[in-house]
């Protein structure tokens, strides 16, 4: 299996991360009319149907699907949509939610008993410093509550990653589609309890073609194209070749938010992004570099 990417496949990978990054702007547009929890419920409803009619249920226990559906549907996207409803800007949300990488590492090491190495501690320290910079500049557009909710969303995403690891080799697109069966109902219930039927009815009445386009984008481009193409690439190339390209997600997210929504990119935001992305890059790229260095040149841990 060739470790390099032909230019066509590289463009495909960049297209996926561009869709995932710009999706934060699409979420913000949908939230102009729809209540956040109801919006998230619609996202997973359209993700389940009609794909469940053509994709067979993966051969995993229902409990795995339920755990993933709750963690990703309610935990990740429910909290993320709720936070982005006036509590954090799309650009910063696209950056902060990438902290799921470190939550995933911590959960994995807790389950395996493996110790965190010095390089990983450095990566975590850099990312934490970036989050601290954001917290220090909290304002009406990026509130402490919004930042906390996105961090909880990232932790939920990490929990979902652990579920997929224990599920074994499965068709990831089918897994996500069938897990949506356990995402949509609790999100609808939460929307009724938290947001109330009047807000939902008002949102539906005000929803226009752009709003419904944002909903469909969540299940078509973001899920169908994104997961299918990413899974196709991971099946053909080493994870070390594909995974680092995910570093482009917050770059697309912050860039799109600036271009389309006019989100200002102050120096402190760029500094925070630099710290978080440096931490992510060290964590993703160090294992690749360590394998190429002579054994005596690799730091312990």
Secondary structure as the mmCIF struct_conf table of DSSP 4:
data_model
#
loop_
_struct_conf.conf_type_id
_struct_conf.id
_struct_conf.beg_label_comp_id
_struct_conf.beg_label_asym_id
_struct_conf.beg_label_seq_id
_struct_conf.end_label_comp_id
_struct_conf.end_label_asym_id
_struct_conf.end_label_seq_id
BEND BEND1 UNK A 3 UNK A 4
HELX_RH_AL_P HELX_RH_AL_P1 UNK A 7 UNK A 30
TURN_TY1_P TURN_TY1_P1 UNK A 31 UNK A 33
BEND BEND2 UNK A 34 UNK A 34
HELX_RH_AL_P HELX_RH_AL_P2 UNK A 36 UNK A 48
TURN_TY1_P TURN_TY1_P2 UNK A 49 UNK A 50
HELX_RH_3T_P HELX_RH_3T_P1 UNK A 51 UNK A 53
TURN_TY1_P TURN_TY1_P3 UNK A 54 UNK A 54
BEND BEND3 UNK A 55 UNK A 55
HELX_LH_PP_P HELX_LH_PP_P1 UNK A 56 UNK A 58
BEND BEND4 UNK A 59 UNK A 60
HELX_RH_AL_P HELX_RH_AL_P3 UNK A 62 UNK A 68
HELX_RH_PI_P HELX_RH_PI_P1 UNK A 69 UNK A 78
HELX_RH_AL_P HELX_RH_AL_P4 UNK A 79 UNK A 84
TURN_TY1_P TURN_TY1_P4 UNK A 85 UNK A 87
BEND BEND5 UNK A 88 UNK A 88
HELX_RH_AL_P HELX_RH_AL_P5 UNK A 90 UNK A 96
HELX_RH_3T_P HELX_RH_3T_P2 UNK A 97 UNK A 99
HELX_RH_AL_P HELX_RH_AL_P6 UNK A 100 UNK A 112
HELX_LH_PP_P HELX_LH_PP_P2 UNK A 114 UNK A 117
HELX_RH_AL_P HELX_RH_AL_P7 UNK A 118 UNK A 136
TURN_TY1_P TURN_TY1_P5 UNK A 137 UNK A 137
BEND BEND6 UNK A 140 UNK A 142
HELX_RH_AL_P HELX_RH_AL_P8 UNK A 144 UNK A 167
BEND BEND7 UNK A 169 UNK A 169
HELX_RH_AL_P HELX_RH_AL_P9 UNK A 172 UNK A 179
HELX_RH_3T_P HELX_RH_3T_P3 UNK A 180 UNK A 182
TURN_TY1_P TURN_TY1_P6 UNK A 183 UNK A 183
HELX_RH_AL_P HELX_RH_AL_P10 UNK A 184 UNK A 190
HELX_RH_PI_P HELX_RH_PI_P2 UNK A 191 UNK A 195
HELX_RH_AL_P HELX_RH_AL_P11 UNK A 197 UNK A 206
HELX_RH_AL_P HELX_RH_AL_P12 UNK A 209 UNK A 217
HELX_RH_PI_P HELX_RH_PI_P3 UNK A 218 UNK A 225
HELX_RH_AL_P HELX_RH_AL_P13 UNK A 226 UNK A 236
BEND BEND8 UNK A 237 UNK A 237
HELX_RH_AL_P HELX_RH_AL_P14 UNK A 239 UNK A 242
HELX_RH_3T_P HELX_RH_3T_P4 UNK A 243 UNK A 247
HELX_RH_AL_P HELX_RH_AL_P15 UNK A 248 UNK A 261
HELX_RH_AL_P HELX_RH_AL_P16 UNK A 267 UNK A 292
BEND BEND9 UNK A 293 UNK A 293
HELX_RH_3T_P HELX_RH_3T_P5 UNK A 295 UNK A 297
BEND BEND10 UNK A 298 UNK A 298
HELX_LH_PP_P HELX_LH_PP_P3 UNK A 299 UNK A 300
#
